[in-house]
Structures are given as structure tokens and as C-alpha cells.
Amino acid sequence: MSGRLAKKASSDESDKLVTIDVIPGSPTYGKMIHTLSVGGRGEAHHMGFTDDRKYLWAGRLDDNKIFIFDVGSDRRRPSSSKPSTI
């Protein structure tokens, strides 16, 4: 299943945050329900949540960009801010 998700999610060749429904009994259980492109490739590698679990941050391996995703406002459809550079 993960191979199919990866292939489907990468159709525009950009890295993405993919949301999969994990609620048992849901009609979309186990399916990809949302993708959020970060606009480019760079393999977001290290990730973590803020203490309040409202934001997920991800740093890329090949440059100094950090992406911040709002996962608290709408867990089924996260949004992102403009990438920050360090």
C-alpha cells in the first residue's frame, strides 16, 4: 500500500505532506485524503511537533529550509506557512 501512496502522491515530483485517514469505520479509512505540496524536492527528514501539537515542523536534508505545517486547525487538511531559512 505504501508504494501506491508514494507513487500517487508524487505525481508532480514535489515533496509532500500526506494525510491518511486512520479512523476505523470511516468510509475513507486507510486512504490518502489530502496532500500538501511543499513546492520542490529536498527530502524533509527531521520532523517534530510543537509542545501544543498544533504545528508540525520539518527540516530538509539538502538545504537550510524549515517547513511549518498547521495541523491543529484542520487535522484532515493541514496547511503550511512559507518555508523559513536558517
N, C-alpha and C positions, 0 to 999 in steps of 0.2 A: 504494500500500500504506500509506503513512504516514497518509493521510486516514482510511482504515478503522480503523487502530490508534488514532488520536486520538479518533475518534467512539466506538469501543468502550470505550476506557479512561476516557472522561469521562462515563459514564452517571450517576454520582452528583454531577456538577458540581464535584467537588473536584479540586485539583491532585494529581498522582500521580508516583511514580517507577515507570517501566515497565521490566520486564526482557524482553529479546528474546533468544532462543537464537541464537547466532552460530557454533555448532559444526557445520561441514559434515558431512553424513552422519547427523546426529541426526534422529530422527523428528519433532522439533518445530523443526527449523532454520528460521529466518526468522519464527517465530511468537512472539507475546506469551505468555510463560509465567508471568508474575507481575505483579501491580500492588500498589502500596502507597500508599494514600491518606494525604495529609497533613492532611486534615480542614479544608478551606476552599480559597478561591481567593486568589491573590496573585502568581502568576507567578514561581516560583523562577527566577531569572535567572542569577546568577553562581554557578558551582559549581567545586569543586576537591577533589582527593584529599589526604588526609594523606600524609606522606612514606612511610609504610609501606604505603600503598594499601589499608588495611583499612577506612577510613571515607571517605565522600563527604559534603561539606557543601554546602548550598545556601542562599543568601540570597534573600529575596523583595524584589520591587521596591516594593511599596506599604506596607510596614511594616518593623519592625525585627526580624523573626523570622529565625532561622537554624535550619535542619533538619540533623540529623546522622544519616546512614544507615550502618548496619553492613553493608558489602558484602564483608567478609573472612570472616565466619563461615560464610555460605552464599551463594555468588555467585548461585545460581538464585533465592533467596528472601531478598533483603535485608530487614532490619528497621530500625526507626527509634527514636530516643530522643524524649523530649518536646522540642518546639521551645524554643530559648533565645531570649531577647530581649537586645538590646544597647542 
